[in-house]
Amino acid sequence: MPLQTTAQSPVPVRTELRLAGEWVGRLGRIWVAGQIAELTRRGGTAFLTLRDPVAAVSVRVICARAVLDAADPPPAEGARAVVWAKPDLNTARGSFSLTGIEIRAVGIGELLARLDRLRRELAAEGLFAPERKRPLPFLPATIGLICGRDSAAERDVLRNAAMRWPAVRFQVEEVAVQGQYAVTEVTDALRRLDADRAVQVIVIARGGGSVEDLLPFSDETLIRAVAACQTPVVSAIGHEQDNPLLDLVADVRASTPTDAARRVVPDVAEQVALVAQHWARARRALAGQLGREWSWLTDIRSRPVLSDPLREIDRREESVTALAERARRCFAAGLQRASDDVGHLSGRLLALSPAATLRRGYAIVQSRDGRVVRRAADVTAGERLMVRFAEDQLTVTAERAASSTMGA
């Protein structure tokens, strides 16, 4: 629980340091990892400054010289190491330090093993998934470049990009690309460029180096910052054989800074040649289409209906005349047949006509109501009758009926 103090009843410095020392002592023995920044031997005691390679913090380590000599290989300045130590707060001086019990130098194999574990953890989170990769813009208006101060990587990117597209624009952020401040400065520069709306692609470039030199580009803080970027990121770290974790999380991996320049801007000569190629292809396609249409038009024009329009009219006129003559003949033949049929029917009618019978000497007797008298018994004495002959008729009066002879 916190100390109960006031301005009127403060605690002495010795009490505060004693209590703080007790709290520090409760940590027990712990393993601490860092980089040896300073190493001094004084008699039987060794003094080390163990620095965090990411954050700008360090701690003093005091150990017996035998502890330092027992390490295999012996640690040296700049080497990475893990120290088994007991935290200690010197109450007389008010200083914090570690009392080293065992020191182990961290070799390349252990560094690679740590990187491999980190790679698997980040891959399991999906930070390296291909579907997260974003395509680069065809011709970015402004390219952000993160590189070392006055570095060969910067010159390579700027020179090769200008050779490919002279109008290209860069916004350069020069930072530390090695050492304890590298991760912080690269991450801060990345966030500044990502916040700039004019920057459409970011290139992180560095020349080759040892595994230890390239460790900042495998740091988890930087990897997560790249994954959170809204702007596409190109990784151009080291040479082809170098493979920091930044290469896996970046949207595009370039084998070298020169390759990064080739990937972020198009080659103006290639684009001009491509435009000329497309223009020639379009010209050939258009010429082919025009040729096909001209051939079709020539073929149409060569047809008789278009080459000699009056000839077709004459042919049609002959056809119409022939059809009209055929129709006239057919109609005349039909009329002749109909006339013959009428003649035949007329002859038959004349043969069967009562008038023809009357011309042979017969007569037709009719009563006054027009009824034909067929028998003498149908006539009464004194009845007036009409006798019709072939040419005229006669009115008579019957004298008596039911006789084999009748007079008028």
Secondary structure, DSSP 8 states (H G I E B T S, - for coil): ------SSS---HHHHHHHHHHHHHTT-SEEEEEEEEEEEEETTEEEEEEE-SSSS-EEEEEEEHHHHHHSSS---TT-EEEEEEEEEEETTTTEEEEEEEEEEE--HHHHHHHHHHHHHHHHHTTTT-GGG-----SS-SEEEEEEETT-HHHHHHHHHHHHH-TT--EEEEEE--SSTTHHHHHHHHHHHHHH-TTEEEEEEEE----TTTTGGGG-HHHHHHHHT-SS-EEEEES-TT---HHHHHSSEE-SSHHHHHHHHS--HHHHHHHHHHHHHHHHHHHHHHHHHHHHHHHHHHTSHHHH-HHHHHHHHHHHHHHHHHHHHHHHHHHHHHHHHHHHHHHHHHHHH-HHHHHHTT--EEE-TTS-B---GGG--TT-EEEEE-SS-EEEEE---SS-S----
